[in-house]
Amino acid sequence: MVAQSHGSNLRKRALRILCADDDPLFREVLDRVFSFAGHSVECVSDGTTAWKRISPDISGFDVLITDHGMPKMDGLALVRRLRQADYRGRIIVHSSALTPKDTASYRALGVDGIVVKPTPAEELLNILEAFIAS
């Protein structure tokens, strides 16, 4: 897919995106890139805060992008809770520290993508654009 980030003809609607990552610089970059592309973005620093943002309205976010290794609640525990709560949005795991067992666990939970860090934010935007187009 050719990157057509800003004003893309592929975009049918803005996504509501929640990013959970303990790296403040990465959160800032994602916020800027996704917001500039016209999406609504909220970034949090851990899985517990992500769960608190999603759980009151399980359909309030279209996409979750989560790191694996975070304080308070890791990405795997967050995804398990979301699946138990019947979260139907897309889930992308974006991490540099996954074991084969972690990867298998995420796949068993039906995540939509596993992306190895470091990945440019623009590449994540292209993945989101592909979700919209599909």
N, C-alpha and C positions, 0 to 999 in steps of 0.2 A: 504494500500500500504506500502510496506517495504521501508524504506529510503535507497536509493542508490545514495547518492549525488555526490560523486566525481568519475567521470568516469562511470557514470551510463549507462547501456546498453539501458535504455529507451530514453535517450537523442538523438534526431534525428538532432537537430541543436541548436546553441546558440541563446538565446533570447536577444532582445534589450529591456532593462528594465529601466523605469524611476520611481524613488521613490521620492515622495513628502511628507516630514514630517518635522515639525519644531524642532524636537529633534535631535541635532547633533550627539549624541552618537548612537542613533538608525540608523541614516543614515550611519554612519561609519560601524556599524555591518552589515547592509544589503549589503553595497558595498563590504565588504570583503567576506562575505559568497557567494554572487551571483557571484562575480568575480572569486573566487577560484573554483566555480563549472563550470566555463567556459562561463559565460554569460557576455554580455556587459552591464554595469550599469552606470547610471548617477543619482546622488541624488541632489535634490534641497530642499530649506527650506520653500516654500510656493506655493500656487496654482497659483499665478500670474506668477511666474518664470516657473512653470511646463507648463502652457499654452503657454508661450513664446518659450519654447523649442519644444513643439509639433506642434504648429499651422503652422509654415512654411512648414512642411512636415508631414501631418496628419498620414502617414503610417510609420513614422520614428522609432516608438517604438512598440514592440509587446505587451508589458505589462506595465500598470501603477499600481503602488501600492501607494495609497494615504491615508493620515490621514484625518480625518474629520475637526478637529479644528486647523486651521493654520492661521497665519496673512495674510493680504492682500486679499486673496481669499480662502475660505474654500473648503473642498473636494467636497461638494455637488455642489457648483457653478462651480467648475472645471469639474466635470462629466457632468453637464448640457451642458456646452460649448462644451465639446468633443462630446457628442451625437448630438448636433446641427451641428457640423462640420463633422459628419458621421465617427467618429473614430471607427475603427473596431477591435482594439486590445482588449486584455483582461483587465479588471479593477477589482482590489481587493481593497476594503476599509479596512483599518487596523486602528481601533480606539478603545479607551476605553470609549468614551463619546457620544454614540448614543442614542437618544431618540427613542421610537417606531415610531414616526413620521419621524425622519431622516432615520431609517431603511426602512420604507415603501417607502420613496422618492427615496432612492438608488435602491431598488428593482424595482420600477416603471421605472427607467432609465436603467434597464437591466444590472446592474453590475454582474460580474461573481462570486464574493464572498465577504462576509463580515466576517472579522476575528477580534475577540475581543482581544485587548491588555490586558495584555502582552502575546505575542505569540513568542516563540523562532524563530529566523531567519531560523533555519533549518526546522521548520514546514512550513514556507512560501516557502522555497525551495522545499519541498515535494509537495506543491500545484502547484508550477510552473512546476515541473516534470510531474505531472498528466496532466496539460494542454498540454504539449508536446506529451505525450503518447496518448492523445485522438484525 
